[in-house]
Amino acid sequence: MMIQEPPQLTAEEYRRLQLDRSLALKDHDPGDRAVYLISRLAAFAAIQPPPRVLCVGCRNGRELDYLARAGFTDSIGIDLHAADPRVRVMDMHRLDFAPAAFDIVYASHCLEHALDPHAAAREMLRVLKPGGRIAIEVPVEYGRRGADLWDFKSPEGVAALFPGTIVLWSETGPQIGAGRQLAARAILQRTHEPIQPDRLAESITPSHSHDLHYSIRRYFVDEFFERCAAALPPGARVIDVGGMNGRKRGRFDLSRFDVRTTCVNSSPAARPDVLADASNIPLDSSSADVVILAEVVEHLPDPLAALREASRLLRQGGLLLATAPFLFRVHPDPIDVGRYTAHWWNSSLHAAGFADVSIEAQGSLPSVAAELFRGWAKHMSDTAGLPEKTLGMLLPFVQTAREQALAWERANRDSMHEYMSSFTTGYGVRATKA
């Protein structure tokens, strides 16, 4: 991502270098440069009610003024030096804020000065709410010197620092007010939440006797719906599109919760309450508090139509819960049509009338690899392709692979390399009817 060597500085040398720079520029006004990036941010972030904004590296509070003029009135700044009471003295590598404390992080001409930009980016993500925005500007293709430590080369180079986000807007262009110098700018949205396999209810913990039949993918799906259903209000009206009455494919059972459920399915074998296609459901508009699409959209010729239908069925403020596989085998039921990225989910849901979209990557590379192993072992078991003794020996290896994959992801949740997180078994999605 960054082709240059990291700076050979101690922490104290770094702090002194950056503090000297900050003091030298204590009266600097970013002016039109800040106005431009903030105006782009406003196009991708609601201003009412005022979101809570963290402004990184704003020493004299001028950027807080520009944010306030644009409608972002609940803002706080940080810098190694503070010339304004609204700015707290703080290192961007170690932010003294609670997780998910901010709706927006604004950082203009900061990351190129980081001693460790990965660590600074992780802190920004840590304090950002799911669905929150990050507004970034850095110089590119310039001569690094003094306190300028990194050249990220492009908006893609900046975005790569923030796994679990998608790019809403980006550009490379002249630095406003800086002649021919170039800058990369980007507005990112945090869409992935960290997986939470340690929260899986004991009632759906995989048993050793069913290891080959219970996929790691299904494990994440069960965990997602178990967690989301537990947060639903009593008596919520739920439409389970693609649901079944009776036999369940996973271990999550919606009937254990205090909700009113209508199952919709196009197959009579599912014994649905309503026999219908996902894109044309004969139920009243605005009649549901929750619509569920569990492992459904990958089987639909027109998944966008199903999202629009879910939007129609939901009341304003209603909740869509959806899961879909990504790196998972083709499994016709009766057809298997597509795999969809987080960017597709985000753009498609907004087009269908949803807001507050949150997208969880359900497992990373270790889980994908462990699931490939489990799937192969099950296939060999189903087809008698291996001797019974060999199959018996495989069972503990399948269990170990699953346990090690989930343990690794728990341990590396906040520091996972972008390559590892670029793989996933699938996604869990929540969105609100606008």
Secondary structure, 3 states (H helix, E strand, C coil): CCCCCCCCCCHHHHHHHHHHHHHHCCCCCCCHHHHHHHHHHHCCCCCCCCCEEEEECCCCCHHHHHHHHCCCCEEEEEECCCCCCCEEECCCCCCCCCCCCEEEEEEECCHHHCCCHHHHHHHHHHCEEEEEEEEEEEEECCCCCCCCCCCCCCHHHHHCCCCCEEEEEEEEEECCCCCCCEEEEEEEEECCCCCCHHHCCHHHCCCHHHCCCCCHHHHHHHHHHHHHHHCCCCCEEEEEECCCCCCCCCCCCHHHCCEEEEEEECCHHHCCCEECECCECCCCCCCEEEEEEECCHHHCCCHHHHHHHHHHHEEEEEEEEEEEECCCCCCCCCCCCCCCCHHHHHHHHHHCCEEEEEEEECCCHHHHHHHHHHHHHHHHHHCCCCCHHHHHHHHHHHHHHHHHHHHHHHHCCCCCCHHHHCCCCEEEEEEEEC
